[in-house]
Amino acid sequence: MDAHPSKHESCKTCQYVLHSESSNTGLRCGYDYFHGHLFLRKVRLMTYYPVIHHYNTCEKFAKMESPLNIGDPLSA
């Protein structure tokens, strides 16, 4: 992970972004969601995750993987 994302990368292109109707920006940071226990993913409300803007980036940024670049998990 780069320390400084490029100018074309933002929260909107982060692999941890959550789309949320309860956010005034439509986006929430899902870093804790994806790094938390599977059980907690079901019981936490979306309001637990911070609202983010499409133009922001942070130190947790990770570039979203293209579905074409991800290998088939069943082919292993």
C-alpha positions in Angstrom: 0.0 0.0 0.0 1.4 3.4 -1.0 1.8 5.9 1.8 0.3 8.6 -0.5 -2.5 7.6 -2.9 -2.3 9.1 -6.3 -4.5 12.1 -7.2 -6.9 9.8 -9.0 -7.5 7.6 -6.0 -10.0 8.5 -3.3 -12.4 7.0 -0.8 -14.7 6.3 -3.7 -12.1 3.9 -5.2 -11.0 2.3 -1.9 -11.7 -1.4 -1.4 -13.1 -0.6 2.1 -15.9 1.8 0.9 -19.4 1.0 2.0 -22.4 2.5 0.1 -24.9 3.7 2.5 -28.3 5.3 2.2 -28.1 6.5 5.8 -25.1 8.7 5.0 -25.6 12.2 3.6 -22.7 11.5 1.2 -23.8 8.0 0.3 -20.5 6.6 1.5 -19.1 5.2 4.8 -15.7 3.9 5.7 -15.9 0.1 5.9 -12.3 -0.5 7.2 -13.6 -1.8 10.5 -16.3 -3.8 8.8 -13.9 -5.7 6.6 -11.4 -6.2 9.4 -13.9 -7.1 12.1 -15.3 -10.5 13.2 -17.9 -11.9 10.8 -20.5 -11.8 13.6 -20.1 -8.1 14.1 -20.8 -7.4 10.4 -24.4 -8.5 11.0 -25.1 -6.7 14.3 -23.6 -3.3 13.8 -25.8 -0.5 12.3 -24.4 1.5 9.4 -24.2 4.5 11.6 -21.3 2.8 13.4 -19.1 3.4 10.4 -17.9 6.9 9.8 -19.3 9.0 6.9 -16.7 9.8 4.2 -16.6 11.9 1.1 -15.8 10.7 -2.3 -12.8 13.0 -2.6 -11.0 12.1 0.6 -8.3 9.5 1.3 -6.6 8.3 4.5 -3.8 6.1 5.6 -6.1 3.1 5.4 -6.7 3.5 1.7 -6.3 0.3 -0.4 -6.9 0.3 -4.1 -10.0 -1.5 -5.2 -9.2 -4.8 -7.0 -10.7 -5.3 -10.4 -12.9 -8.4 -10.5 -10.8 -9.4 -13.6 -7.6 -9.4 -11.5 -8.9 -11.7 -8.7 -8.4 -15.4 -9.2 -11.1 -17.9 -9.0 -11.1 -19.3 -5.4 -12.6 -22.6 -6.6 -9.8 -23.2 -9.1 -7.1 -23.7 -6.4 
